[in-house]
Amino acid sequence: MATLLLSACSTPKKTSTVAEDSKIYVDDGTTQPAVAAPPKEEMKKANSLQEKYALYLKTPASTVTNLVLYRFIDQWLFTPYLWGGTTKKGIDCSAFMQRLLSDVYQIRVPRTSFEQFGTGWIDRFASTKALSEGDLVFFKTMDDKIVSHVGMYLSNRMFINASSSKGVSIACMDDPYWKKRFVAAGRIKPGRHE
């Protein structure tokens, strides 16, 4: 178990604050800003899950079609980060991907981001231009690891992840923090459903 925890994804510990009434993360000088929640007025107007996540992704609601995925995200959004965690009390990035892929796509994957990156069940590619919904995105957030963080690409340069500073949140691939640390993406090979 100690080996599992040591190789689980993590980023340096940072603190963040949450505005409880709106669930907007307030940046406190950390280098990993999450995408702020859309303004409260717009969220109140969002009558559906599609409209809500279209606001997060800055896309038309008609492009948010995988409702099973977005229902899952909606249940986990703002869950705190916990290194080695696997529940809604706290979860780390690789456990979140493991749970998402299992619950949404019925795909079993290894536990750690490094194992998820290194196994043969994904086709890896380096270009972010070819990303599509469901692709895993891998990052190097620790100097001594090849890969130490994983998320899932959604659309419009946005991905969902569980970061140490923001918990389960939507972030942008073009944010300088993530852009600098991007290693590769991985597309699950056809027939991987178990």
Secondary structure as GFF3:
##gff-version 3
##sequence-region A 1 194
A	DSSP	alpha_helix	2	7	.	.	.	ID=ss1
A	DSSP	beta_strand	17	19	.	.	.	ID=ss2
A	DSSP	beta_strand	24	26	.	.	.	ID=ss3
A	DSSP	alpha_helix	40	45	.	.	.	ID=ss4
A	DSSP	alpha_helix	49	57	.	.	.	ID=ss5
A	DSSP	three_ten_helix	61	63	.	.	.	ID=ss6
A	DSSP	alpha_helix	67	76	.	.	.	ID=ss7
A	DSSP	beta_strand	86	87	.	.	.	ID=ss8
A	DSSP	beta_strand	90	91	.	.	.	ID=ss9
A	DSSP	alpha_helix	93	105	.	.	.	ID=ss10
A	DSSP	alpha_helix	113	118	.	.	.	ID=ss11
A	DSSP	beta_strand	122	125	.	.	.	ID=ss12
A	DSSP	beta_strand	136	139	.	.	.	ID=ss13
A	DSSP	beta_strand	149	155	.	.	.	ID=ss14
A	DSSP	beta_strand	158	163	.	.	.	ID=ss15
A	DSSP	beta_strand	167	172	.	.	.	ID=ss16
A	DSSP	alpha_helix	176	181	.	.	.	ID=ss17
A	DSSP	beta_strand	182	188	.	.	.	ID=ss18
###
